[in-house]
Amino acid sequence: KPSPCRFTPSCSNYALEALEKHGFFKGTALSARRIFRCHPFGAFGHDPVPD
């Protein structure tokens, strides 16, 4: 079964990686921004956590 997430990595994996790389505050902000971009009319594809 394919993943319902529009992006790779999935939003949950993205959030974990963002928190590990950037800490609580910036990681949470990056995760929230990613979740708000996840909708039927938005982009899709590979979207890695920025360095």
Backbone torsions as a table, in degrees:
resi	resn	phi	psi	omega
1	LYS	NA	127.8	179.4
2	PRO	-70.4	154.5	179.1
3	SER	-69.5	139.0	177.1
4	PRO	-75.6	-11.0	-178.6
5	CYS	-71.4	139.3	-179.0
6	ARG	-79.2	-17.1	-174.1
7	PHE	-117.8	158.8	166.1
8	THR	-121.9	134.5	-6.8
9	PRO	-66.0	165.7	179.3
10	SER	-60.3	161.6	-177.3
11	CYS	-59.6	-38.1	-180.0
12	SER	-68.9	-41.0	176.9
13	ASN	-67.4	-37.0	176.4
14	TYR	-59.8	-45.7	-179.0
15	ALA	-62.1	-44.7	178.8
16	LEU	-61.2	-45.1	180.0
17	GLU	-65.6	-40.7	179.1
18	ALA	-62.1	-42.0	178.8
19	LEU	-65.9	-40.0	178.8
20	GLU	-66.5	-42.4	-176.7
21	LYS	-76.3	-39.1	-167.7
22	HIS	-118.1	-1.5	-179.7
23	GLY	83.8	179.3	-171.2
24	PHE	-61.9	-53.5	-171.1
25	PHE	-69.3	-54.6	-179.7
26	LYS	-68.6	-37.7	177.9
27	GLY	-61.6	-40.9	177.5
28	THR	-66.2	-41.9	179.1
29	ALA	-63.7	-44.2	178.3
30	LEU	-62.8	-41.4	179.7
31	SER	-64.0	-43.8	179.7
32	ALA	-63.9	-42.3	178.8
33	ARG	-60.5	-41.6	179.0
34	ARG	-64.6	-44.2	-179.2
35	ILE	-63.1	-39.9	179.2
36	PHE	-67.9	-23.6	177.7
37	ARG	-82.0	-11.6	-175.7
38	CYS	-88.7	91.8	177.4
39	HIS	-150.3	164.0	-173.4
40	PRO	-58.4	-24.4	-177.4
41	PHE	-100.1	4.1	-177.3
42	GLY	-91.2	-176.0	179.5
43	ALA	-71.8	174.3	176.0
44	PHE	-154.7	170.0	177.7
45	GLY	112.5	-159.2	-177.1
46	HIS	-75.5	126.5	-178.2
47	ASP	-142.8	82.2	-177.0
48	PRO	-74.2	161.8	174.6
49	VAL	-68.8	130.9	178.9
50	PRO	-67.1	154.1	177.7
51	ASP	-80.1	NA	NA
